[in-house]
Amino acid sequence: MAYQLQKRNLAVPKPYGWMERVHQGLVKESYYISEAIGQGVSLSDESGILKEEGILTQLAKAVKKIHDSGLFH
C-alpha cells in the first residue's frame, strides 16, 4: 500500500518492510515497519483531538486525496 501511495505522490513515511502470518490461507497477523512520523497521534487514543478546529476538515481532505488518486481502504 505504501508503494502505491508513494507512486501517486502522496506523502507517507518511508517504508522499511512488512510481514504477514498466514494460517490455512488466511492472514492472521500483519506488520508494517516505517520511518518514525514524529508528532503523529492515534485518533483512537486521542479522540479529543477531533474537537480541535479544522482537524476533521484536514482529515477529510487527506482521505479525499487518497480516494481521488484511485486508492480505497
C-alpha positions in Angstrom: 0.0 0.0 0.0 2.8 2.4 0.9 4.4 1.9 -2.5 1.0 2.7 -4.2 0.6 5.8 -2.2 4.2 7.0 -3.0 3.6 6.2 -6.7 0.7 8.6 -6.6 2.8 11.4 -5.0 1.0 11.0 -1.6 3.1 11.7 1.5 3.7 8.6 3.5 6.5 7.6 5.9 9.3 5.8 4.2 8.5 2.0 4.3 11.2 -0.3 5.6 9.4 -3.7 5.5 6.3 -5.8 6.1 5.4 -9.3 7.2 2.2 -11.4 7.2 1.5 -14.6 9.2 -0.8 -16.8 7.2 -2.7 -19.8 8.5 -4.7 -22.0 6.2 -4.7 -19.3 3.6 -6.0 -16.5 5.8 -3.9 -13.6 7.0 -3.9 -13.8 10.8 -1.3 -11.1 11.6 0.1 -8.3 9.5 3.0 -6.0 10.4 4.3 -2.8 8.7 7.5 -1.0 9.6 8.2 2.5 8.5 10.2 5.5 9.5 9.0 7.4 12.5 6.4 10.1 11.9 7.4 12.4 14.7 4.5 14.2 16.3 1.8 11.9 15.0 -1.1 10.8 17.2 -3.5 7.9 17.1 -7.1 9.2 16.6 -8.4 6.3 18.6 -6.1 7.1 21.6 -6.6 10.9 21.3 -10.2 11.2 20.3 -10.3 14.7 21.9 -8.1 16.0 19.1 -11.1 15.7 16.8 -12.7 18.5 18.6 -9.9 20.9 17.6 -10.9 23.4 14.9 -10.1 22.2 11.4 -8.8 18.7 12.3 -11.8 16.9 10.7 -11.6 19.1 7.7 -7.8 18.3 7.3 -8.6 14.6 7.8 -11.4 14.6 5.2 -9.1 16.4 2.7 -6.4 13.8 3.2 -8.8 10.9 2.7 -10.3 12.6 -0.4 -6.8 13.0 -1.9 -6.2 9.2 -1.3 -9.5 8.3 -2.9 -9.0 10.8 -5.8 -5.7 9.1 -6.5 -7.6 5.8 -7.1 -6.9 4.0 -3.8 -9.6 2.9 -1.4 -9.2 1.4 2.0 
